[in-house]
């Protein structure tokens, strides 16, 4: 009797247990930190002090793209 019940219930419970192991997918987008005009102006000024073809400048370009993608994700 118990075995027949288990055979009936097991297929129903399997998806629940297997689903618990599945990775969680979040549909939310991370926030984009806003920078005020004074801060952006200061950053632009500091950027002019870097050597030409600076690695930091290249990283900032990449960061700019990521920020644009995050803004698009939130829209």
C-alpha positions in Angstrom: 0.0 0.0 0.0 2.8 2.4 1.0 4.8 1.5 -2.1 1.9 2.2 -4.5 1.3 5.6 -2.8 5.0 6.5 -3.2 4.9 5.5 -6.9 1.9 7.8 -7.3 3.3 10.7 -5.4 7.0 10.6 -6.4 6.5 11.9 -10.0 4.5 14.8 -8.5 7.2 15.7 -6.0 10.2 15.3 -8.2 9.8 18.6 -10.0 9.5 20.4 -6.7 12.8 19.0 -5.4 14.6 19.4 -8.7 13.3 23.0 -9.0 14.8 23.9 -5.7 18.3 23.2 -7.2 17.7 25.4 -10.2 19.6 28.8 -10.2 17.5 31.8 -9.4 17.1 34.2 -12.3 16.5 37.8 -11.3 14.7 40.0 -13.8 15.7 43.2 -11.9 18.4 45.5 -13.1 21.0 46.9 -10.7 20.7 50.6 -10.0 22.9 53.2 -11.8 24.5 55.6 -9.4 23.7 59.2 -10.5 26.6 61.7 -10.6 25.8 65.5 -10.3 27.2 68.0 -12.8 29.9 69.2 -10.5 31.2 65.7 -9.9 31.1 64.9 -13.7 33.0 68.2 -14.4 35.6 67.3 -11.8 36.1 63.8 -13.3 36.4 65.3 -16.8 39.1 67.7 -15.5 41.0 64.9 -13.8 40.8 62.8 -17.0 42.7 65.5 -18.9 45.6 65.0 -16.4 46.1 61.4 -17.3 48.7 60.4 -19.8 47.5 60.0 -23.4 46.2 56.4 -24.1 45.9 55.8 -20.4 44.6 52.4 -19.3 42.2 54.3 -16.9 40.7 56.2 -19.8 40.1 52.9 -21.6 38.4 51.4 -18.5 36.2 54.5 -18.2 35.0 54.1 -21.7 34.0 50.5 -20.9 32.3 51.7 -17.7 30.4 54.2 -19.7 29.1 51.5 -22.0 28.0 49.4 -19.0 26.2 52.3 -17.4 24.3 52.9 -20.7 23.3 49.2 -20.8 22.1 49.4 -17.2 20.0 52.5 -18.0 18.5 50.7 -21.0 17.8 47.7 -18.8 15.8 49.8 -16.3 13.8 51.6 -19.1 
